[in-house]
């Protein structure tokens, strides 16, 4: 066999082996290794072509054409195999990443209002349904609205540093974090009169208040709801009726109440309000200290000095007012033993209360 025939035979065998190997490659990486093996600088085709130099010059063009056809066949086979493997790899990746949309999704806990906020909203809604208008006021107050206009004398303990958060102020009027929502009563009545209205006026004022206190039943920041009404011939009977309706509605059952004489600078007469224990129905238990009653809020008839401070004639008009602690009522309704649970963000507590 001549030298040129031997080279052609070697090229045919190499092409057949290469095409068969290309078609059986399992991955793009395997195909790349085959490319190097057959067509690389040190590949099988290069080894075969080393024999071309031994041919006479007149025979080299003939074998050159055969070599080009072999290279072209291998290149086309490589491109075809590469395209098929790319399609296969893409299909496998899509299949691996496939999401079965017919399966139910992973459920995530839905957020909800904090139990204190839910209680605040519920209480405000009850009073709104009774005809009280919702009003708000600033949490940073001056002494006039927080103390003076509410008939709280200069020597009253509430004005002391150990009970009130005072804020340094360059002006003449010291500022403080309001200690109750009663300043909204003053602002609401003043605004009502400045707009040219005359009583009747009924307002509910929910909001945050601040005092220097922290234990099982007290927090330096807590929530109050101030409720008041001013009109002709308003009496303690009206006050008791509103309280009775509100407390029974909030606790979802008929609640007995009693008013005990007390002292508040901004009301006269004043009364502490007790409800029949919601845990033992008045029979006596650990929560009510076996008395059958639980104190829930302070109330009374608006002091004439408070009405005069905003320009309302106390001889013609009278009014009642009371303020309730939101956290205290929520604790009673939900059976929560420690006020601090509201502010510690314990996930277990919040889940139990439906807040997350």
KARA-V557932 format. One line per field, one symbol per residue. ss: DSSP state (~ for helix, > for strand, _ for the rest). burial: # if it has 9 or more other ideal C-beta (glycine too) atoms within 8 Angstrom, else .. A space follows every 10 residues. Layout:
BEGIN
ss->???
burial->???
END
This chain:
BEGIN
ss->__~~~~~~~~ ~~~~~~~~~~ ~~~~___~~~ ~~~~~~~~~_ ___~~~~~~~ ~~~~__~~~~ ~~~~~~~~~~ ~~~~~~~~~~ ~~~~~~~~~~ ~~~~~~____ __________ ____~~~~~~ ~~~~~~~~~_ __>>_____> >>~~~~_~~~ ______~~~_ _____>>___ ____>>>___ _~~~~~~~~~ ~~~~______ >>>>>>>>>> ____>__>__ >>>>>>>>>> >____~~~~~ ~~~~~~~~~~ ~_____>>>> >>>>__>>>> >>>>>>____ __________ __>>>>>>>> >>_~~~~~~_ _______>>> >>>>>~~~~~ ~~~~____~~ ~~____~~~~ ~~____
burial->..##.##### #..##..##. ##..#..#.# #..####### ..####.#.. ##..#...## ..##.##..# #.###.##.# ##..##..#. .......... .......... ....##.### ####.###.# .#.##.#.#. ###.###.## ##...#.##. ..###.#... ....###### ########## .##.....#. #######.## #......### .######### #..###.### .#######.# #...#.#.#. .#..###..# ########.# .#.##..#.. .###.##### ###..##### .#.#..#### ########## ###..#..## ##......## #...#.
END
